[in-house]
């Protein structure tokens, strides 16, 4: 399942769209980028996010999966 039903994995989102999608603040999105946790593309002064990269970020933080990287259930 994709993050957005209408956007292909290679489509780009703005920081505001990612924040709304994840129900986080734009500042939190900015911090995730600065920490290297969420990939982005800088196009001049603008920042864009690929839908596929947002999906990767979410998949890496999924809980309740027996494939936990920390060896916890």
Secondary structure, 3 states (H helix, E strand, C coil): CCCCCCCCCCCEEEHHHHHHHHCCCHHHHHHHHHCCCCCCEEECCEEEEEHHHHHHHHHHCCCCCCCCCCCCC
